[in-house]
Amino acid sequence: MNLSLRQLRWVTIIVAISFLVCVQAVAMGLVMPALGVEYGHLLSIAAYSAGVIIFTASVYGVIDRMQAKILRSNEESEALYEIAVDIAAVDDERRVLRSIVDRAQEMLGGDAAALCLVSQAGDRVPATNTGFPEALRDPVTAVDGEPGPEAESVSGGACPLDNPAIRRIATDLVIRGERIGELCVSVAGSREVGEEEVRLLSAMADLAAIEVEKERLMERDRLVAVLEERERLAREMHDSLAQVLAFLHLKSEGARLSLNAGDADKTERELAEISTVANEAYVDVREAILGLREAVSQRRGFVDTLKEYTAKFSQQAGIPTRVETNGSGALELAPEAELQLMRVVQEALTNVRKHAGARKACVSLRQKDGLRITIEDDGKGFDPGALDNDHDHYGLFTMRERVERVGGRLEIDSVRGRGTKVCVIFSDAEAK
């Protein structure tokens, strides 16, 4: 019998009053007239005492069961909350799924638990398991090669624990109506499995499905990022290296023709241009390789990686470049934002080397009412208005595209003869 606290309160009052009325009625109507008043009072006191003891024990028993149920519910809620935190904070899918399996075994009191995922071919592939090794066998086929026995499943699926000597329950992992796996827990002895335990297992299976789907989406995002980076590299190679090679081909043909015509001076000029352009291409390739190698890691952080890159840039380009930060210099950004912002800084410094004719440059990071990253040089500058219809000039279109992809905006401040400022700006909410 399941009672709420409100119902228990009223039941206690009604039962107590009813018992008192019944005892008093029996004592006054039957005992006292037959045996006397004293015997009637003695019987009433004895009945009251016995009733209080029995009734109090019953009430405390109900309260104990209610308290145990509340504690169990709190434990289940805490377990589900911890799983949800792991899904949000931990990037290791196997670790999260193992945590779910461990908690499923613990909360349901099973000997073993396992989680399998459905492959593209439709087979169940073991993801992780826990419990007694002797209770775990090949979850796909039995020892004799035949399919394992069916489980007592709340959704009709097959249990990855296929040892017929143990009882088990299982529930499917489902995303958008598609069965992607199964969570299974063994049940020791003849203990009955209640509806609450089945609901708990189903909730854990739902969280496991969310983790699997999250990992798949992250993998898809990583693949998209790789493809976009490849496309960007292909575009940049087409716009720079391919054009340089085409130019070198034309100049080499011109030098050959001049040499055949006996024009030594023209041949010398052609070879000098070839040498200059080839050296510029070499510098561009070295700088591109440096930029690709400088990946932001959690160990170094964005600021330390930026300082290391600018030091190498200063050495290769011969343009002293410093990094300025306010406060402690710590900068917490999403991995995607760190990657894109690092590429923007690299492209801006490449423009400084190739076009600005600068003697020095500076990269500053300011964290106040948002985030502002500024790349500034003392070069010859240019007219930003003249670039409105030239997206590829100075690579500004690519830089703007990168910044907008992570939620910021790009501003260019340049005057001829007074240098250039490239500013990446995030509002406070965007920075967080």
C-alpha positions as CSV (number, residue, x, y, z in Angstrom):
1,M,0.0,0.0,0.0
2,N,1.5,3.3,-1.1
3,L,0.5,6.3,1.0
4,S,1.6,9.9,0.7
5,L,2.5,11.9,3.8
6,R,-0.8,13.7,3.7
7,Q,-2.7,10.5,3.4
8,L,-0.7,8.9,6.2
9,R,-1.5,11.9,8.5
10,W,-5.2,11.5,8.0
11,V,-5.2,7.7,8.3
12,T,-3.3,8.0,11.6
13,I,-5.8,10.4,13.0
14,I,-8.9,8.5,11.8
15,V,-7.6,5.1,12.9
16,A,-6.6,6.4,16.4
17,I,-9.9,8.0,17.0
18,S,-11.8,5.0,15.7
19,F,-9.8,2.7,17.9
20,L,-10.4,4.8,21.0
21,V,-14.2,5.0,20.3
22,C,-14.4,1.2,19.8
23,V,-12.5,0.3,23.0
24,Q,-14.5,2.8,25.1
25,A,-17.8,1.5,23.6
26,V,-16.9,-2.1,24.4
27,A,-15.7,-1.2,27.9
28,M,-18.8,0.8,28.8
29,G,-21.4,-1.3,27.0
30,L,-20.2,-4.8,27.8
31,V,-17.4,-5.0,30.4
32,M,-18.5,-2.5,33.0
33,P,-22.1,-3.7,33.3
34,A,-20.9,-7.3,33.6
35,L,-17.7,-7.1,35.7
36,G,-17.8,-3.6,37.2
37,V,-16.2,-0.2,36.5
38,E,-12.7,-1.2,37.8
39,Y,-12.5,-4.1,35.4
40,G,-13.8,-2.0,32.6
41,H,-11.1,0.7,33.2
42,L,-8.4,-2.0,33.5
43,L,-9.5,-3.6,30.2
44,S,-9.6,-0.2,28.5
45,I,-6.0,0.7,29.7
46,A,-4.7,-2.7,28.5
47,A,-6.5,-2.3,25.1
48,Y,-5.2,1.2,24.7
49,S,-1.6,0.2,25.6
50,A,-1.6,-2.7,23.2
51,G,-3.3,-0.6,20.5
52,V,-0.8,2.2,20.8
53,I,2.2,-0.3,20.6
54,I,0.8,-2.0,17.5
55,F,-0.4,1.1,15.9
56,T,2.9,3.0,16.5
57,A,4.9,0.1,15.1
58,S,2.7,0.0,12.0
59,V,3.1,3.8,11.5
60,Y,6.8,3.7,11.9
61,G,7.0,0.8,9.5
62,V,5.2,2.8,6.9
63,I,7.4,5.8,7.5
64,D,10.5,3.6,7.3
65,R,9.4,2.2,3.9
66,M,8.6,5.7,2.7
67,Q,12.0,7.0,3.9
68,A,13.7,4.1,2.2
69,K,11.8,4.8,-1.0
70,I,12.8,8.5,-0.8
71,L,16.5,7.6,-0.2
72,R,16.4,5.2,-3.1
73,S,14.8,7.8,-5.3
74,N,17.5,10.3,-4.3
75,E,20.3,7.8,-5.1
76,E,18.8,7.1,-8.5
77,S,18.5,10.9,-9.2
78,E,22.0,11.4,-8.1
79,A,23.3,8.6,-10.3
80,L,21.4,10.0,-13.3
81,Y,22.7,13.5,-12.6
82,E,26.3,12.3,-12.4
83,I,25.9,10.5,-15.7
84,A,24.5,13.6,-17.3
85,V,27.5,15.6,-15.9
86,D,29.8,13.1,-17.4
87,I,28.1,13.3,-20.8
88,A,28.5,17.1,-20.7
89,A,32.0,17.3,-19.3
90,V,33.9,14.1,-20.5
91,D,34.9,13.7,-24.1
92,D,35.9,10.0,-23.8
93,E,32.9,8.0,-24.9
94,R,34.2,4.7,-23.6
95,R,34.7,6.2,-20.2
96,V,31.2,7.5,-20.0
97,L,29.6,4.3,-21.2
98,R,31.7,2.3,-18.7
99,S,30.4,4.7,-16.0
100,I,26.8,4.0,-17.0
101,V,27.3,0.3,-17.0
102,D,29.0,0.4,-13.6
103,R,26.1,2.4,-12.1
104,A,23.5,0.2,-13.7
105,Q,25.1,-2.9,-12.1
106,E,25.4,-1.1,-8.7
107,M,21.9,0.4,-8.6
108,L,20.1,-2.7,-9.8
109,G,22.2,-5.1,-7.6
110,G,23.2,-7.2,-10.6
111,D,26.1,-9.6,-10.8
112,A,27.1,-8.2,-14.2
113,A,26.1,-5.5,-16.7
114,A,27.0,-4.9,-20.4
115,L,26.4,-2.4,-23.1
116,C,26.5,-3.3,-26.8
117,L,26.1,-1.1,-29.9
118,V,24.5,-2.1,-33.2
119,S,26.9,-2.0,-36.1
120,Q,26.0,-0.9,-39.6
121,A,25.7,-4.6,-40.5
122,G,23.1,-5.0,-37.7
123,D,25.3,-7.0,-35.4
124,R,25.6,-6.3,-31.7
125,V,29.2,-5.1,-31.0
126,P,30.4,-5.1,-27.3
127,A,31.1,-1.6,-26.1
128,T,31.9,-2.2,-22.4
129,N,30.9,-4.5,-19.6
130,T,31.5,-5.0,-15.9
131,G,30.9,-7.7,-13.3
132,F,32.0,-11.3,-12.8
133,P,34.0,-12.6,-15.8
134,E,32.4,-16.0,-15.6
135,A,29.0,-14.3,-16.1
136,L,30.2,-12.7,-19.4
137,R,30.4,-14.6,-22.6
138,D,30.5,-13.6,-26.3
139,P,27.5,-11.3,-26.6
140,V,27.1,-12.0,-30.3
141,T,27.1,-15.8,-30.4
142,A,27.1,-18.6,-27.8
143,V,29.9,-21.1,-27.4
144,D,28.4,-23.5,-30.0
145,G,28.1,-20.7,-32.5
146,E,24.4,-20.4,-32.3
147,P,22.7,-17.2,-31.2
148,G,22.5,-16.6,-27.5
149,P,19.2,-17.0,-25.6
150,E,16.8,-14.1,-25.4
151,A,16.7,-11.9,-22.3
152,E,13.7,-10.7,-20.3
153,S,13.7,-7.4,-22.2
154,V,11.5,-4.5,-21.6
155,S,11.7,-3.7,-25.4
156,G,12.0,-7.1,-27.0
157,G,15.7,-6.9,-27.8
158,A,18.4,-9.6,-27.2
159,C,20.5,-9.3,-24.1
160,P,24.3,-9.3,-24.5
161,L,24.6,-11.4,-21.3
162,D,23.7,-14.7,-22.8
163,N,24.6,-17.0,-19.9
164,P,21.4,-19.1,-19.4
165,A,22.3,-19.7,-15.7
166,I,21.5,-16.1,-14.8
167,R,18.3,-14.0,-15.1
168,R,18.7,-10.6,-16.7
169,I,16.8,-7.6,-17.9
170,A,17.7,-5.4,-20.9
171,T,16.5,-2.2,-22.6
172,D,17.3,-0.7,-25.9
173,L,19.2,2.4,-26.7
174,V,17.0,4.4,-29.1
175,I,17.7,7.7,-30.9
176,R,15.0,9.1,-33.1
177,G,13.2,5.8,-33.3
178,E,16.3,3.9,-34.3
179,R,17.7,1.1,-32.1
180,I,21.4,1.7,-31.7
181,G,22.3,-0.6,-28.9
182,E,21.3,-2.4,-25.7
183,L,22.0,-2.0,-22.0
184,C,21.7,-5.3,-20.0
185,V,22.0,-6.2,-16.3
186,S,22.0,-9.6,-14.7
187,V,19.6,-10.3,-11.8
188,A,20.9,-12.7,-9.1
189,G,18.8,-15.4,-7.5
190,S,15.0,-15.2,-7.6
191,R,14.7,-11.6,-6.7
192,E,11.8,-9.9,-8.5
193,V,12.6,-6.8,-10.6
194,G,10.2,-4.0,-9.9
195,E,8.9,-1.3,-12.2
196,E,11.1,1.3,-10.6
197,E,14.2,-0.6,-11.4
198,V,13.1,-1.1,-15.0
199,R,12.4,2.6,-15.3
200,L,15.9,3.4,-13.9
201,L,17.5,1.0,-16.4
202,S,15.5,2.7,-19.2
203,A,16.6,6.1,-18.0
204,M,20.3,5.0,-18.0
205,A,19.9,3.5,-21.5
206,D,18.4,6.9,-22.7
207,L,21.5,8.7,-21.3
208,A,23.8,6.1,-22.9
209,A,22.0,6.7,-26.2
210,I,22.5,10.5,-25.8
211,E,26.3,9.9,-25.2
212,V,26.6,7.7,-28.3
213,E,24.7,10.3,-30.4
214,K,26.8,13.1,-29.0
215,E,30.0,11.3,-30.0
216,R,28.7,10.6,-33.5
217,L,27.8,14.3,-33.9
218,M,31.2,15.4,-32.7
219,E,32.8,13.0,-35.1
220,R,30.7,14.4,-37.9
221,D,31.7,17.9,-36.8
222,R,35.4,16.9,-36.8
223,L,35.0,15.5,-40.3
224,V,33.3,18.6,-41.5
225,A,36.0,20.7,-40.0
226,V,38.7,18.6,-41.7
227,L,36.9,18.9,-45.1
228,E,36.5,22.7,-44.7
229,E,40.2,23.0,-43.8
230,R,41.1,20.9,-46.9
231,E,38.9,23.1,-49.0
232,R,40.5,26.3,-47.6
233,L,44.0,24.9,-48.2
234,A,43.0,23.9,-51.7
235,R,41.6,27.4,-52.4
236,E,44.7,29.1,-50.9
237,M,47.1,26.8,-52.9
238,H,45.1,27.7,-56.0
239,D,45.3,31.4,-55.3
240,S,48.9,31.5,-54.3
241,L,51.1,28.5,-55.1
242,A,49.4,27.5,-58.3
243,Q,49.6,31.0,-59.6
244,V,53.3,31.2,-58.6
245,L,54.0,28.0,-60.4
246,A,52.2,29.2,-63.5
247,F,54.2,32.5,-63.3
248,L,57.5,30.5,-63.0
249,H,56.5,28.4,-66.0
250,L,55.9,31.5,-68.1
251,K,59.1,33.1,-67.0
252,S,61.2,30.0,-67.6
253,E,59.8,29.8,-71.1
254,G,60.7,33.4,-71.6
255,A,64.2,32.8,-70.3
256,R,64.6,29.9,-72.6
257,L,63.5,31.9,-75.6
258,S,65.7,34.8,-74.7
259,L,68.6,32.4,-74.3
260,N,68.0,30.8,-77.7
261,A,67.8,34.3,-79.2
262,G,71.2,35.2,-77.6
263,D,69.8,38.0,-75.4
264,A,71.9,37.5,-72.3
265,D,70.6,40.6,-70.5
266,K,67.0,39.7,-70.9
267,T,67.8,36.1,-69.9
268,E,69.5,37.4,-66.7
269,R,66.5,39.5,-65.8
270,E,64.1,36.6,-66.4
271,L,66.2,34.3,-64.2
272,A,66.4,37.0,-61.5
273,E,62.6,37.3,-61.4
274,I,62.3,33.5,-61.3
275,S,64.7,33.4,-58.3
276,T,62.8,36.1,-56.4
277,V,59.4,34.6,-56.9
278,A,60.7,31.1,-56.1
279,N,62.2,32.4,-52.8
280,E,58.9,34.2,-52.0
281,A,57.0,30.9,-52.6
282,Y,59.5,29.1,-50.4
283,V,58.9,31.5,-47.6
284,D,55.1,31.2,-48.0
285,V,55.3,27.4,-47.8
286,R,57.5,27.5,-44.7
287,E,55.1,29.9,-43.1
288,A,52.1,27.8,-44.0
289,I,53.8,24.7,-42.6
290,L,54.6,26.6,-39.4
291,G,50.9,27.7,-39.1
292,L,49.6,24.1,-39.6
293,R,52.0,22.7,-37.0
294,E,51.0,25.3,-34.3
295,A,47.9,23.6,-32.9
296,V,46.4,24.8,-29.6
297,S,46.6,22.1,-26.9
298,Q,44.9,22.1,-23.5
299,R,48.4,21.8,-21.9
300,R,49.8,24.9,-23.5
301,G,46.7,27.0,-23.9
302,F,45.9,29.6,-26.5
303,V,48.1,32.4,-25.2
304,D,51.2,30.3,-24.8
305,T,50.7,28.8,-28.3
306,L,50.3,32.3,-29.7
307,K,53.5,33.5,-28.1
308,E,55.4,30.5,-29.4
309,Y,54.1,31.1,-32.9
310,T,55.0,34.8,-32.9
311,A,58.5,34.0,-31.7
312,K,59.0,31.7,-34.7
313,F,57.3,34.2,-37.0
314,S,59.6,37.0,-35.9
315,Q,62.7,34.8,-36.5
316,Q,61.5,33.6,-40.0
317,A,60.0,36.9,-41.3
318,G,62.6,39.2,-39.6
319,I,59.7,41.3,-38.2
320,P,59.9,41.7,-34.4
321,T,56.4,40.7,-33.1
322,R,55.3,40.8,-29.5
323,V,52.2,39.5,-27.6
324,E,50.5,41.7,-25.1
325,T,47.8,40.5,-22.7
326,N,45.9,42.1,-19.8
327,G,45.4,40.3,-16.5
328,S,46.8,36.9,-16.0
329,G,46.8,36.1,-19.7
330,A,44.6,33.0,-19.3
331,L,42.1,32.7,-22.1
332,E,39.4,30.1,-22.0
333,L,37.9,29.4,-25.5
334,A,36.1,26.5,-27.2
335,P,38.5,24.3,-29.2
336,E,36.9,25.4,-32.5
337,A,37.2,29.1,-31.6
338,E,40.9,28.6,-30.6
339,L,41.7,27.0,-33.9
340,Q,39.9,29.6,-36.0
341,L,41.3,32.5,-34.1
342,M,44.9,31.1,-34.3
343,R,44.4,30.8,-38.1
344,V,43.2,34.4,-38.3
345,V,46.3,35.7,-36.4
346,Q,48.5,33.6,-38.7
347,E,46.9,35.0,-41.8
348,A,47.0,38.6,-40.5
349,L,50.7,38.2,-39.8
350,T,51.3,36.7,-43.2
351,N,49.7,39.8,-44.7
352,V,52.1,42.0,-42.6
353,R,55.1,40.1,-44.0
354,K,53.9,40.1,-47.6
355,H,52.2,43.5,-48.0
356,A,52.7,45.9,-45.1
357,G,56.5,46.6,-45.3
358,A,56.4,46.8,-41.6
359,R,59.3,47.1,-39.1
360,K,57.4,45.6,-36.2
361,A,54.1,44.1,-35.3
362,C,52.0,43.5,-32.1
363,V,49.3,41.0,-31.2
364,S,47.2,42.2,-28.1
365,L,44.5,40.4,-26.2
366,R,42.1,42.4,-24.0
367,Q,39.4,40.8,-21.9
368,K,37.1,43.5,-20.6
369,D,33.4,43.5,-21.5
370,G,34.1,40.7,-23.9
371,L,37.2,39.8,-25.9
372,R,39.3,41.8,-28.4
373,I,42.2,40.4,-30.3
374,T,44.2,43.1,-32.3
375,I,47.0,42.5,-34.8
376,E,48.7,45.8,-35.4
377,D,51.7,46.8,-37.6
378,D,53.5,50.1,-38.5
379,G,53.6,49.4,-42.2
380,K,52.4,51.4,-45.2
381,G,48.7,50.6,-44.7
382,F,46.0,50.6,-47.3
383,D,42.5,51.8,-48.1
384,P,39.9,49.3,-46.7
385,G,37.2,50.8,-48.9
386,A,39.0,49.8,-52.0
387,L,38.7,46.1,-51.0
388,D,34.9,45.9,-50.8
389,N,34.7,44.2,-54.1
390,D,37.9,42.2,-53.8
391,H,37.2,39.4,-51.3
392,D,40.5,37.6,-51.9
393,H,42.7,40.6,-51.5
394,Y,45.0,40.2,-48.5
395,G,43.0,37.1,-47.5
396,L,40.5,39.3,-45.6
397,F,37.5,37.5,-46.8
398,T,38.8,34.2,-45.4
399,M,39.7,35.9,-42.1
400,R,36.2,37.4,-41.8
401,E,34.6,34.0,-42.6
402,R,36.6,32.3,-39.9
403,V,35.7,34.9,-37.2
404,E,32.0,34.9,-38.1
405,R,32.0,31.1,-37.9
406,V,32.8,31.3,-34.2
407,G,30.4,34.1,-33.4
408,G,32.7,37.2,-33.6
409,R,33.2,40.1,-36.0
410,L,36.2,41.4,-37.8
411,E,37.1,45.1,-38.1
412,I,39.8,46.6,-40.3
413,D,41.4,50.0,-39.4
414,S,44.0,51.1,-41.8
415,V,45.3,54.4,-43.3
416,R,47.9,54.7,-46.0
417,G,51.3,55.4,-44.4
418,R,50.0,54.8,-40.9
419,G,49.8,51.0,-40.6
420,T,47.0,48.6,-40.1
421,K,44.9,47.2,-37.3
422,V,43.0,43.9,-37.6
423,C,40.5,43.5,-34.7
424,V,38.6,40.4,-33.8
425,I,35.8,41.3,-31.4
426,F,33.5,39.2,-29.2
427,S,30.8,40.6,-26.9
428,D,30.8,39.4,-23.3
429,A,28.1,36.8,-24.0
430,E,29.9,35.6,-27.1
431,A,33.2,35.3,-25.3
432,K,31.6,33.2,-22.6
